[in-house]
Amino acid sequence: MEAVLTIPDDYVPQCGACATFQIRMCEHRTLGWGILRWARENFREDWEYTASQVRTILRWYEVDEHGRFVWTTGCLQLAKGTGKGPFFATLAAIEFLGPVRFSHFDEQGRAVGRHADEPWVQLYAVSIDQVKNVTLTLHSLFHPDAIERYSIDAGQERYHARHANGTFCLLEAKTASYRSAEGGRPSALFMDETWHWNESTGGHHVYNTASANAAKVSGRILMATNAYVVGEDSVAERVHTAWQRQQDGKQRKTGLYYEARSADPDFDIEDEVSLRAALKAAYGDAHWVNFDAIVDQCYSGVITADEILRKYCNLVTASEDALIDPVAWGKCEVDSELRPGDMITLGLDGGEADDATALVATRVRDSFIQPIGIWEKPDGPEGKTWKVDKDQVADMVDWVFRTYKVQAFFSDVAFWETYVADWSERYGSRLAVKPSGRSHVAYDMRGNQREITLANMALVGAIEQQKVSHNGHFGLKRHVENTRKRHNQYGVGFGKASRDSKYKVDGYAAALLSVIARTRLMESGKYKVPQPVATLRTVGGF
C-alpha cells in the first residue's frame, strides 16, 4: 500500500491535525498513533497504510478523558476491492499483540496504550473462502523480528503467541457458525461481509452469540461489509438502521461507529466519464484499484445496474419488491430546510406502541418534503413499555401551525380520533381544503384506497424524475427504503415487508398524505403560484 504518512517516534499531536484527519476529538485522546508506530515496527517493511486507513485507526481507537473507548462497536462499509480483508487482517494482528488497551496519559497528555490482559481475537466470516481473504494477509504480515519477539506460532486458521511477561495470546479465524461461537471470551471480534449475515445463513444467531461473548469481557466488535440490499434483514442492515436511529436521536447512543465512503448517487451510469468519477469517489485513496477493469465489467452486460451501484459505488440498493430505489431517493436530496412562514401541507400517520408516528410537511411551491417529527419505539428494554406521547405530538402540531402557513392537514384517524377532532375544530377555518366533507383534518386511509394508490404511483414517478426533493433526514430515508410494493385493484400501493416487520413505513405514509393534501390544494384552484417581482436593471448610462 502507498506510503502517505510518516509518524515520528516523538510525535506530539497538535489540534490542527484534527481537521486534517477529521478526528472528532483531539488526537491526544487516541491510542491510534502509538498503534501505528507499533505496526511500523512489527509488520513487514513494505506495509503502509493509506491516509483513509490511518484516519479509521485514529477514530476507532479514540478514548475519552477517562481513558474509556468512545466506540465499542463499529462498521466499515466499503466498495468491493478497497482492501477490506487485508486491512481487517492488520487490525486483528494489532488486537492480537499491539498496545490496544489504555494505560495512562503521558506528561504531554498523549494517550498511551498497553496490550490486552488476555488477548483472544476472533475473525468471523460466512464461509471458509472469506476467512482465507483475511488469513492469507496474516501469513505474510509480521516482520521476522516480530515473529521471534512474540514467539508467533502460525497455524492454518489459528495463531498463538506470548508477550515477554508471559501473557498468552490467541487469534483464530472462524466461519460464522452459531455453535462455534458459543463459549468464547473474545477481547476483540472482527466480522467480515456482514451483508451476507441474515436469517438463512444463521448470521443473526452468530452475531447475537458472539457479541454477547465479547460484552462479558468488554471486548469490542468491528464489522466490514459491502453495501447491503434493503429488506434482506442482514446484520449490516440492522447495524446501519441502529446507527441512523441514533443519529436521529430516536435511540440511545451506544458507542456505535459507522464509516462509509460512497459515490454521490446523482450520476449517469450510462456515461463513462460520470461513472469513472463516481467510482473514484467511492474508492478514494485505494490506489491499487484498476478502474479500467471495473468499467469494462460494468459495461459487460453480465452484471446488473443494481450490482454496479452496490458493489462498486458502495450505494445501498433495494430488494426486488421495494417501492422506491434508495439511489433514486438519494438523487432527490437537496440542501434546503423549511423556513418560518413557508406555505405547507401536512400529513400525519399515527400509531400507539409498535407502529411509529410521523408528522411530515410538503412545501407547496416546490414539493420539498421534510419530516417535522418521527416518533418510534426504541430497540431493547426501553421499547417494552414504550408508547408514543400523543400530547407531545399535539404540541408539535400546534408549533407547526404557529410557525408555518398550513394550507391543508390530512391525518389518518386510527388511534387518534380525539386529537383529529380537536385539530379539525381548532384549525379548520385556517385550512384551504378538506380531506372529507365531515372533517377538516380526518383522512381515512383504509377508505380511500383508490386515491392513495394513484397518489402513491404518482409520487414514485416524481421521485424517479426528481420532481420532489428532501433534506436527507435519516428517519424518513429509512421509512422510504422500507416500503414495499403492494398490488391492488387500482394499481401499486405500498406496505411493510410483513405485518410484524420491525422496519416501519409510517414516515413514508405521512409524506404521501402531505403530498395528497398538496395535490388537492393545487386542484382546488385556491393556491396561486407567486409571480416574480419585476426589477429594474440598468446597464451603462448614468
C-alpha positions in Angstrom: 0.0 0.0 0.0 1.1 3.6 -0.6 3.2 5.4 1.9 1.3 8.6 2.6 2.2 9.4 6.2 5.3 9.4 8.3 4.8 9.1 12.1 7.9 10.2 14.0 8.6 8.5 17.3 8.5 11.8 19.2 5.2 12.9 17.5 3.2 15.3 19.7 -0.2 15.7 18.0 -1.4 19.3 17.5 -5.0 20.2 17.4 -4.6 21.4 13.8 -4.1 17.8 12.7 -7.6 17.1 13.9 -9.0 18.9 10.9 -6.7 17.0 8.6 -7.8 13.6 9.7 -11.4 14.7 10.6 -11.0 13.3 14.2 -13.9 14.1 16.4 -11.7 14.7 19.4 -8.1 15.9 19.8 -5.5 13.1 18.9 -4.1 13.4 22.4 -7.0 11.1 23.2 -6.5 8.3 20.8 -4.3 5.2 21.1 -4.0 5.3 17.3 -0.7 7.0 17.0 1.0 4.5 19.3 -0.7 1.7 17.4 0.6 3.0 14.1 4.1 3.2 15.5 3.8 -0.4 16.8 2.6 -1.6 13.4 5.5 0.1 11.6 7.9 -1.8 14.0 6.3 -5.2 13.7 4.8 -5.5 10.3 6.8 -6.3 7.2 8.8 -3.3 5.9 6.8 -2.7 2.7 3.5 -2.5 4.6 2.0 1.0 4.6 -1.5 2.3 5.4 -3.3 4.9 3.2 -4.5 8.2 4.7 -8.1 7.0 4.9 -6.9 3.8 6.8 -4.9 5.9 9.2 -7.9 8.1 9.8 -10.0 5.0 10.6 -7.4 3.7 13.1 -7.3 7.1 14.8 -11.0 7.2 15.1 -11.6 3.6 16.1 -9.1 3.9 19.0 -10.4 7.2 20.4 -10.7 7.4 24.2 -12.4 9.9 26.4 -10.8 11.9 29.2 -11.1 8.9 31.5 -9.3 6.6 29.0 -12.6 4.7 28.1 -13.1 3.9 24.5 -15.5 6.2 22.7 -16.6 3.4 20.3 -17.4 -0.1 21.3 -19.0 -1.4 18.1 -18.1 -0.3 14.6 -18.9 -1.0 10.9 -16.8 -0.2 7.8 -19.0 -0.1 4.7 -16.6 0.0 1.7 -16.7 -0.8 -2.0 -15.6 -4.2 -3.4 -11.8 -4.2 -3.8 -10.9 -1.5 -1.4 -8.8 -3.9 0.7 -11.2 -4.6 3.5 -9.8 -8.1 4.0 -6.1 -7.1 4.3 -7.0 -4.1 6.4 -9.1 -6.2 8.7 -6.2 -8.7 9.0 -3.8 -5.9 10.2 -6.4 -4.7 12.8 -6.8 -8.3 14.0 -3.0 -8.6 14.3 -2.9 -5.3 16.2 -5.5 -6.5 18.7 -3.6 -9.8 18.9 -0.3 -8.3 20.1 -0.4 -4.5 20.0 -1.0 -1.7 22.5 -4.8 -1.7 22.2 -5.8 -1.0 25.9 -5.5 2.3 27.6 -2.7 2.6 30.2 -2.3 6.3 31.1 -1.8 9.8 29.7 1.8 10.8 29.5 3.3 14.2 30.5 2.3 15.7 27.2 -1.3 14.5 27.6 -1.0 11.8 25.0 -2.9 8.5 25.4 -0.5 5.6 26.0 -1.6 2.0 25.3 -0.7 -1.5 26.5 -1.5 -4.9 25.3 -4.8 -6.6 26.3 -4.7 -8.7 29.5 -6.0 -11.8 27.8 -5.8 -11.3 24.1 -8.3 -13.6 22.3 -9.1 -12.3 18.9 -11.8 -13.9 16.7 -12.3 -13.4 13.0 -15.7 -14.4 11.6 -16.8 -14.8 8.0 -19.7 -16.7 6.5 -17.5 -19.1 4.5 -14.0 -20.6 4.6 -13.2 -18.8 1.4 -13.9 -15.4 3.0 -11.9 -16.4 6.1 -9.0 -17.0 3.7 -9.2 -13.4 2.4 -8.1 -12.3 5.8 -5.8 -15.2 6.9 -3.7 -15.0 3.7 -2.6 -11.5 4.7 -1.8 -12.6 8.2 0.5 -15.3 7.0 2.9 -12.7 5.5 2.2 -9.7 7.6 4.6 -9.9 10.6 8.3 -9.0 10.3 10.7 -11.9 11.1 11.9 -9.9 14.2 8.3 -9.7 15.5 7.8 -13.4 14.9 10.8 -14.1 17.1 10.0 -11.4 19.7 6.5 -12.7 20.3 7.1 -16.4 19.6 4.4 -16.3 17.0 3.2 -19.8 16.0 1.2 -19.5 12.8 -1.3 -22.3 12.1 -3.7 -22.6 9.2 -6.6 -20.8 11.0 -5.2 -20.2 14.5 -2.2 -18.2 15.8 -0.5 -18.4 19.2 2.0 -16.0 20.7 3.4 -14.8 24.0 4.4 -11.4 25.3 7.7 -11.0 27.2 5.7 -11.0 30.5 4.3 -14.4 29.7 0.8 -13.3 28.5 -0.6 -15.9 26.2 -2.3 -14.6 23.0 -4.7 -16.3 20.7 -6.0 -15.3 17.2 -8.4 -17.6 15.4 -10.4 -17.4 12.2 -13.8 -19.0 12.3 -16.7 -19.5 9.9 -20.0 -17.9 11.0 -21.4 -21.0 12.8 -23.8 -20.5 15.6 -22.4 -23.4 17.6 -18.8 -22.5 17.0 -19.5 -19.0 18.6 -20.6 -20.5 21.9 -18.4 -20.1 25.0 -15.8 -17.6 23.7 -14.4 -14.7 25.7 -13.0 -12.6 22.8 -11.1 -9.4 23.6 -11.8 -8.3 20.0 -14.3 -9.5 17.4 -14.0 -9.0 13.7 -16.9 -9.8 11.4 -16.5 -9.8 7.7 -19.1 -9.3 4.9 -22.0 -8.9 7.3 -24.3 -8.0 4.4 -24.4 -11.8 3.9 -25.3 -12.4 7.6 -29.1 -12.9 7.6 -31.6 -15.5 8.9 -30.9 -18.0 6.1 -27.2 -18.1 6.7 -27.5 -18.2 10.5 -25.9 -14.8 10.7 -28.3 -13.3 13.3 -27.6 -16.2 15.7 -23.8 -15.9 15.3 -23.8 -12.1 15.7 -26.0 -12.3 18.9 -24.0 -15.1 20.4 -20.5 -13.7 19.6 -21.3 -10.1 20.6 -22.7 -11.3 23.9 -19.5 -13.2 24.5 -17.5 -10.0 23.8 -19.7 -8.0 26.1 -18.9 -10.3 29.0 -15.2 -9.2 28.8 -15.6 -5.7 27.4 -14.4 -6.9 24.0 -15.0 -4.6 21.0 -16.6 -5.5 17.7 -15.7 -4.3 14.3 -17.5 -5.3 11.1 -16.7 -4.9 7.4 -19.2 -5.1 4.6 -20.1 -4.1 1.1 -23.3 -2.0 0.7 -26.3 -4.2 1.7 -29.6 -4.8 0.0 -32.5 -3.1 1.8 -35.1 -5.6 3.0 -32.8 -8.7 3.4 -32.6 -8.0 7.1 -28.9 -8.7 7.2 -26.7 -7.8 10.2 -25.3 -5.0 8.1 -28.7 -3.5 7.5 -29.7 -3.9 11.2 -26.5 -2.1 12.3 -26.9 0.7 9.8 -30.5 1.1 10.9 -29.5 1.3 14.5 -26.8 3.9 13.7 -29.3 6.0 11.7 -31.8 5.9 14.6 -29.1 7.1 17.0 -28.2 10.0 14.7 -31.9 11.0 14.6 -32.0 10.9 18.4 -34.5 8.1 18.3 -32.2 5.6 20.0 -29.8 5.9 22.9 -26.2 6.4 21.9 -24.3 3.1 22.4 -20.8 3.8 21.2 -21.7 2.7 17.6 -19.2 3.9 14.9 -20.2 3.8 11.3 -17.9 4.7 8.3 -19.0 4.5 4.7 -17.4 6.1 1.6 -19.9 6.1 -1.3 -20.3 7.7 -4.7 -22.8 10.6 -5.0 -25.9 8.8 -6.3 -26.6 11.7 -8.7 -24.5 10.4 -11.6 -25.3 8.9 -15.0 -24.4 5.2 -15.0 -24.6 5.2 -18.9 -22.0 7.9 -19.2 -18.4 6.6 -18.8 -16.9 9.9 -17.6 -19.7 10.2 -15.0 -19.3 6.5 -13.9 -15.5 6.9 -13.6 -15.9 9.9 -11.4 -18.4 8.0 -9.2 -16.0 5.1 -8.9 -13.1 7.3 -7.9 -15.2 8.9 -5.2 -16.2 5.5 -3.8 -12.6 4.1 -3.9 -10.9 7.2 -2.6 -7.2 6.5 -2.0 -7.3 2.8 -2.8 -4.6 3.4 -5.4 -4.3 -0.3 -6.4 -7.7 -0.4 -8.0 -7.8 -1.0 -11.7 -10.6 1.3 -12.9 -10.4 0.2 -16.5 -11.2 -3.3 -15.5 -14.1 -2.2 -13.3 -15.5 -0.1 -16.1 -15.2 -3.0 -18.5 -17.0 -5.2 -16.0 -19.8 -2.6 -15.6 -20.4 -2.4 -19.3 -20.0 -6.1 -20.0 -23.7 -6.8 -19.9 -23.1 -9.6 -17.3 -23.8 -7.7 -14.1 -26.9 -5.6 -13.4 -27.0 -1.9 -12.7 -28.0 -2.8 -9.1 -24.7 -4.7 -8.7 -22.7 -1.8 -10.1 -24.2 0.6 -7.7 -23.9 -1.7 -4.7 -20.5 -3.4 -5.3 -18.5 -0.7 -7.0 -20.2 2.6 -5.9 -20.9 1.4 -2.4 -24.6 2.5 -2.6 -27.3 0.7 -0.7 -29.8 -0.8 -3.1 -33.3 -2.2 -2.9 -34.9 -5.6 -2.9 -37.0 -6.7 -5.9 -40.3 -5.7 -4.3 -39.0 -2.4 -3.0 -41.3 0.5 -3.8 -38.6 3.1 -4.1 -35.0 2.8 -5.2 -32.7 4.2 -2.5 -30.4 5.6 -5.2 -33.4 7.5 -6.8 -34.3 8.8 -3.3 -30.7 9.9 -2.8 -30.8 11.9 -6.0 -33.7 14.0 -4.7 -31.7 15.2 -1.7 -31.1 19.0 -1.6 -29.5 21.4 0.8 -32.7 23.1 2.0 -34.9 23.5 5.0 -38.4 24.8 5.7 -38.4 28.4 6.8 -40.9 30.1 9.1 -43.8 31.4 7.1 -43.5 28.8 4.3 -46.7 27.6 2.9 -47.0 23.9 3.5 -49.4 20.9 3.7 -49.2 18.4 6.5 -49.6 14.6 6.7 -49.8 12.6 9.9 -49.7 8.8 10.2 -50.2 7.9 13.8 -49.6 4.8 15.9 -49.6 3.9 19.6 -46.9 1.5 20.6 -45.5 -0.8 17.9 -46.1 1.4 14.9 -44.3 4.7 14.5 -46.0 8.1 14.4 -44.8 10.5 11.8 -45.7 14.2 11.0 -44.4 15.3 7.6 -44.7 18.5 5.7 -44.6 19.3 2.0 -43.8 22.8 0.9 -46.4 23.9 -1.6 -44.3 25.9 -4.0 -41.8 23.3 -4.9 -42.8 19.9 -3.4 -40.0 19.9 -0.9 -40.7 17.2 1.8 -39.4 17.5 5.3 -40.3 15.5 8.4 -41.5 17.6 11.4 -41.2 14.6 13.7 -41.0 10.8 13.7 -41.7 9.0 17.0 -40.5 5.4 17.1 -40.3 2.6 19.6 -36.7 2.3 20.7 -35.0 -1.1 20.5 -34.1 -3.0 23.6 -35.6 -2.9 27.1 -36.8 0.7 26.7 -39.2 -0.4 24.0 -41.1 -2.9 26.1 -43.4 -0.3 27.8 -43.0 2.5 25.2 -46.0 4.3 23.9 -46.0 7.4 21.8 -46.6 10.6 23.8 -49.6 11.9 22.0 -49.6 15.2 23.8 -46.1 15.8 22.6 -47.2 15.2 19.1 -50.1 17.5 19.6 -47.7 20.2 20.9 -45.7 19.8 17.8 -48.8 20.2 15.6 -49.6 23.4 17.5 -46.0 24.6 16.9 -46.3 23.9 13.2 -49.4 26.0 12.9 -47.7 28.9 14.7 -44.6 28.7 12.5 -45.8 27.9 9.0 -48.8 28.7 6.8 -50.6 25.4 6.8 -52.9 25.1 3.9 -54.1 21.5 4.4 -53.7 18.9 7.1 -54.6 15.3 6.3 -54.3 12.9 9.3 -55.2 9.2 9.5 -57.8 8.6 12.1 -57.0 5.2 13.7 -56.0 5.6 17.4 -56.1 9.4 17.1 -59.9 10.2 16.8 -60.0 12.6 19.7 -56.9 14.6 18.6 -58.1 14.7 15.0 -61.5 16.0 16.0 -59.8 18.7 18.2 -57.5 19.8 15.3 -60.4 19.9 12.9 -62.3 22.2 15.2 -59.3 24.4 16.2 -57.7 24.8 12.8 -60.5 24.1 10.3 -61.1 27.8 9.5 -57.5 28.3 8.5 -57.3 25.3 6.1 -57.9 25.8 2.4 -59.0 22.3 1.6 -60.7 19.5 3.5 -59.9 15.7 3.2 -63.6 14.9 3.5 -67.0 16.5 3.9 -67.2 15.5 7.6 -63.8 16.9 8.8 -61.2 19.4 8.0 -58.4 17.0 9.1 -59.6 13.4 9.2 -58.5 11.2 6.3 -59.4 7.6 6.4 -56.5 5.7 4.7 -58.5 2.4 4.5 -61.5 4.1 2.9 -59.5 6.0 0.3 -57.5 3.1 -1.3 -58.1 4.3 -4.8 -56.7 7.8 -4.2 -53.9 6.5 -2.1 -52.8 4.0 -4.7 -52.9 6.5 -7.6 -51.1 9.1 -5.5 -48.5 6.5 -4.5 -47.7 5.7 -8.1 -47.5 9.4 -9.0 -45.2 10.0 -6.1 -42.9 7.1 -7.0 -42.7 8.6 -10.6 -42.0 12.0 -9.2 -39.1 10.6 -7.1 -37.7 8.8 -10.1 -37.9 12.0 -12.2 -36.6 14.2 -9.3 -39.7 16.2 -9.3 -39.8 16.2 -5.5 -36.9 16.9 -3.0 -36.0 16.3 0.6 -33.1 17.2 3.0 -31.8 13.7 3.6 -33.4 13.1 7.0 -32.2 9.7 8.2 -35.6 8.7 9.7 -37.6 9.5 6.6 -34.9 7.8 4.5 -35.3 4.6 6.4 -39.0 4.6 6.2 -38.9 5.3 2.4 -36.4 2.5 1.9 -38.6 0.1 4.0 -41.7 0.5 1.8 -42.7 -2.5 -0.4 -44.9 -2.7 -3.4 -48.5 -3.9 -2.7 -50.6 -4.6 -5.7 -54.4 -4.0 -5.6 -57.3 -3.5 -8.0 -56.3 0.2 -8.6 -52.5 -0.3 -9.2 -49.5 -0.4 -7.0 -49.9 0.6 -3.3 -47.4 0.3 -0.5 -46.9 -1.5 2.8 -44.4 -3.0 5.2 -42.4 -6.1 4.3 -44.7 -8.1 6.6 -47.4 -7.3 9.2 -44.9 -7.9 12.0 -41.9 -6.3 10.4 -39.8 -4.1 12.7 -38.9 -2.0 9.6 -41.5 0.8 9.7 -43.0 2.8 6.8 -45.1 5.4 8.7 -42.8 8.2 7.7 -43.5 7.4 4.0 -47.2 7.2 4.7 -47.2 10.6 6.3 -45.2 12.1 3.5 -47.7 10.6 1.0 -50.6 12.1 2.9 -48.9 15.6 2.8 -48.4 15.1 -1.0 -52.1 14.2 -1.4 -53.1 17.3 0.5 -50.9 19.4 -1.7 -52.4 17.8 -4.8 -55.9 18.6 -3.5 -54.8 22.1 -2.9 -53.4 22.6 -6.4 -56.5 21.1 -7.9 -58.8 23.3 -5.9 -57.5 26.5 -7.6 -57.1 28.1 -4.2 -53.3 28.3 -4.5 -51.9 30.9 -6.8 -48.3 30.5 -8.0 -46.4 33.6 -6.8 -45.4 35.7 -9.7 -41.8 37.0 -9.8 -41.4 40.7 -8.8 -40.2 42.8 -11.7 -37.0 44.6 -11.1 -35.2 47.4 -13.0 -31.7 46.5 -14.3 -29.6 49.2 -16.0 -26.5 48.6 -18.0 -24.2 51.6 -18.6 -25.7 55.0 -18.7 -25.6 57.4 -15.8 
